[in-house]
Amino acid sequence: MALGNVLRSHKKFTECVDAYSRGVATLTQPDKSNWMLFYFRGICYERSHQWPKAEADLKKALELFPDQPHVLNYLGYSWIDQGVNLDEGMEMINKAVQQRPDDGYIVDSLGWAYYRLGNYEESVKKLERAIELKPEDPTINDHLGDAYWRVGRVLEAKFQWAHARDLKPEPEDLPKIEAKLKDGLPEETSSQAKAGKKTGDGG
């Protein structure tokens, strides 16, 4: 577990899967105290682009510790970001926020879930709250920029994207942020518009 945590902190996600798997192999009968092992391995699977295995581990963590807010948040966010299990994913994130209303990352997930469902006004409200809680997080600033753009607050969107750029985002995110600063967001696709109309406020 300790080795896996070190590898995960260094973003060595394939290697941390192997470390956590060695830990899982020692368990004859997993119980509630082992939820974190499956949760962390699920994160490493997800970050190394092995989603089916990640989903199985996150579900196992919830089986061991039902309603654990960090697991609810991670699985619910992942589903909504992929456009699957939207209602269940929103329900999970709402449960997580109820338990951790002052966790900026979890509130960000709720705001981003509303964004993915096309409810941009509600997304702005939640993401502004997330920024109050975690003002220096580049991802949350980037998300709020996207939401501002969709509701027509263009200058504020560009301010948030510039702030996200300056907060040292992940290397793979930086070019996307710079592209948005230059050109804004593309028009919505018909599928996004339908999703927003179909799901309403998602909750």
C-alpha positions as CSV (number, residue, x, y, z in Angstrom):
1,M,0.0,0.0,0.0
2,A,2.8,2.4,0.9
3,L,4.7,1.7,-2.2
4,G,1.6,2.1,-4.3
5,N,0.9,5.5,-2.7
6,V,4.5,6.7,-3.4
7,L,4.3,5.6,-7.1
8,R,0.8,7.2,-7.4
9,S,2.1,10.5,-6.0
10,H,4.8,10.4,-8.8
11,K,2.1,9.7,-11.4
12,K,3.6,6.3,-12.2
13,F,0.2,4.8,-12.7
14,T,1.1,1.5,-14.4
15,E,3.6,0.7,-11.7
16,C,1.2,1.6,-8.9
17,V,-1.3,-0.8,-10.3
18,D,1.2,-3.6,-9.9
19,A,2.0,-2.5,-6.3
20,Y,-1.6,-2.3,-5.2
21,S,-2.3,-5.6,-7.0
22,R,0.3,-7.3,-4.8
23,G,-1.5,-5.9,-1.8
24,V,-4.9,-7.1,-3.1
25,A,-3.4,-10.6,-3.6
26,T,-2.7,-10.8,0.2
27,L,-6.4,-10.5,1.0
28,T,-8.2,-13.7,1.6
29,Q,-11.5,-12.0,2.5
30,P,-11.6,-8.2,1.8
31,D,-13.5,-6.2,4.4
32,K,-14.4,-2.6,4.9
33,S,-10.9,-1.6,6.1
34,N,-9.6,-2.6,2.6
35,W,-11.7,-0.2,0.6
36,M,-8.9,2.2,0.1
37,L,-6.7,-0.4,-1.6
38,F,-9.3,-1.0,-4.3
39,Y,-10.1,2.7,-4.6
40,F,-6.4,3.7,-5.1
41,R,-5.9,0.9,-7.6
42,G,-9.0,2.0,-9.4
43,I,-7.6,5.5,-9.7
44,C,-4.3,4.0,-11.1
45,Y,-6.2,1.9,-13.6
46,E,-8.3,4.9,-14.7
47,R,-5.2,7.1,-15.1
48,S,-3.4,4.4,-17.1
49,H,-6.5,4.2,-19.5
50,Q,-7.8,0.8,-18.3
51,W,-11.3,1.9,-17.5
52,P,-13.1,-1.5,-17.2
53,K,-10.7,-2.5,-14.5
54,A,-10.9,0.9,-12.8
55,E,-14.7,0.7,-12.8
56,A,-14.6,-2.8,-11.3
57,D,-12.3,-1.7,-8.5
58,L,-14.3,1.4,-7.7
59,K,-17.5,-0.7,-7.5
60,K,-15.6,-3.1,-5.2
61,A,-14.6,-0.2,-2.9
62,L,-18.2,0.9,-2.7
63,E,-19.3,-2.7,-2.0
64,L,-16.8,-2.8,1.0
65,F,-17.7,0.8,2.1
66,P,-21.1,1.9,0.8
67,D,-21.5,5.6,0.3
68,Q,-17.8,6.4,0.8
69,P,-17.8,10.0,-0.5
70,H,-14.5,9.9,-2.4
71,V,-15.4,6.7,-4.2
72,L,-18.9,8.0,-5.0
73,N,-17.3,11.2,-6.4
74,Y,-14.7,9.4,-8.5
75,L,-17.0,6.8,-10.0
76,G,-19.9,9.3,-10.5
77,Y,-17.6,11.9,-12.1
78,S,-16.0,9.3,-14.4
79,W,-19.4,8.0,-15.6
80,I,-20.8,11.5,-16.3
81,D,-17.5,12.6,-18.0
82,Q,-17.9,9.6,-20.3
83,G,-21.6,10.3,-20.9
84,V,-22.8,7.0,-19.4
85,N,-25.0,6.2,-16.3
86,L,-25.8,9.9,-16.1
87,D,-28.6,9.8,-13.5
88,E,-26.8,7.3,-11.3
89,G,-23.6,9.3,-11.6
90,M,-25.3,12.5,-10.6
91,E,-27.0,10.8,-7.6
92,M,-23.6,9.5,-6.5
93,I,-22.0,13.0,-6.7
94,N,-24.9,14.6,-4.9
95,K,-24.5,12.0,-2.1
96,A,-20.8,12.8,-1.9
97,V,-21.4,16.6,-1.7
98,Q,-24.0,16.1,1.1
99,Q,-21.3,14.3,3.1
100,R,-18.4,16.7,2.1
101,P,-20.0,20.1,1.3
102,D,-16.7,22.0,1.9
103,D,-14.6,19.7,-0.3
104,G,-13.7,21.8,-3.3
105,Y,-12.8,18.8,-5.5
106,I,-16.2,17.1,-4.8
107,V,-18.1,20.4,-5.3
108,D,-16.2,20.8,-8.6
109,S,-17.3,17.3,-9.7
110,L,-21.0,18.4,-9.1
111,G,-20.4,21.6,-11.1
112,W,-18.8,19.7,-13.9
113,A,-21.5,17.1,-13.9
114,Y,-24.1,19.9,-14.4
115,Y,-21.9,21.2,-17.2
116,R,-21.7,17.8,-19.0
117,L,-25.5,17.5,-18.7
118,G,-25.9,20.9,-20.4
119,N,-27.2,22.8,-17.3
120,Y,-24.7,25.6,-17.5
121,E,-26.4,28.1,-15.1
122,E,-26.3,25.5,-12.3
123,S,-22.8,24.5,-13.3
124,V,-21.6,28.1,-12.8
125,K,-23.1,28.3,-9.3
126,K,-21.5,25.1,-8.2
127,L,-18.1,25.8,-9.8
128,E,-18.0,29.3,-8.3
129,R,-18.5,27.6,-4.9
130,A,-15.7,25.2,-5.7
131,I,-13.4,28.1,-6.6
132,E,-14.1,29.6,-3.2
133,L,-13.0,26.4,-1.6
134,K,-10.0,25.6,-3.8
135,P,-9.0,28.9,-5.5
136,E,-5.5,27.7,-6.6
137,D,-6.6,24.6,-8.4
138,P,-6.0,24.8,-12.2
139,T,-8.7,22.3,-13.2
140,I,-11.5,24.0,-11.3
141,N,-10.5,27.4,-12.8
142,D,-10.5,25.8,-16.2
143,H,-13.9,24.2,-15.6
144,L,-15.4,27.6,-14.4
145,G,-14.0,29.2,-17.6
146,D,-15.8,26.7,-19.7
147,A,-19.1,27.2,-17.8
148,Y,-18.8,31.0,-18.1
149,W,-18.2,30.8,-21.8
150,R,-21.4,28.7,-22.3
151,V,-23.5,31.2,-20.4
152,G,-22.1,34.1,-22.5
153,R,-19.7,35.5,-19.9
154,V,-16.8,35.7,-22.3
155,L,-14.4,38.0,-20.5
156,E,-14.8,36.1,-17.3
157,A,-14.2,32.8,-19.1
158,K,-10.9,34.1,-20.5
159,F,-9.9,35.4,-17.1
160,Q,-10.5,31.9,-15.6
161,W,-8.6,30.2,-18.4
162,A,-5.7,32.5,-18.1
163,H,-5.6,31.9,-14.3
164,A,-5.8,28.1,-14.9
165,R,-2.9,28.4,-17.4
166,D,-0.8,30.3,-14.8
167,L,-1.5,27.7,-12.0
168,K,0.7,25.0,-13.7
169,P,-1.9,22.6,-15.0
170,E,-1.1,19.1,-16.1
171,P,1.2,19.1,-19.2
172,E,-1.5,17.4,-21.3
173,D,-4.1,20.1,-20.3
174,L,-2.0,23.2,-21.0
175,P,-2.4,23.1,-24.8
176,K,-6.1,22.8,-24.5
177,I,-6.3,25.8,-22.2
178,E,-4.1,27.8,-24.5
179,A,-6.4,26.9,-27.5
180,K,-9.4,28.1,-25.6
181,L,-7.7,31.4,-24.7
182,K,-7.1,31.9,-28.4
183,D,-10.3,30.6,-30.0
184,G,-12.9,30.0,-27.2
185,L,-15.0,26.9,-27.1
186,P,-16.5,25.3,-30.2
187,E,-20.2,25.5,-30.8
188,E,-22.2,22.8,-28.9
189,T,-22.9,19.6,-30.8
190,S,-26.5,18.5,-31.2
191,S,-25.9,15.6,-28.9
192,Q,-24.7,18.0,-26.1
193,A,-27.7,20.2,-26.6
194,K,-30.1,17.1,-26.5
195,A,-28.4,15.9,-23.3
196,G,-29.0,19.2,-21.7
197,K,-32.7,19.3,-22.7
198,K,-33.3,15.7,-21.8
199,T,-31.7,15.6,-18.4
200,G,-32.7,19.1,-17.1
201,D,-31.0,19.7,-13.9
202,G,-29.9,16.1,-13.6
203,G,-31.2,15.8,-10.1
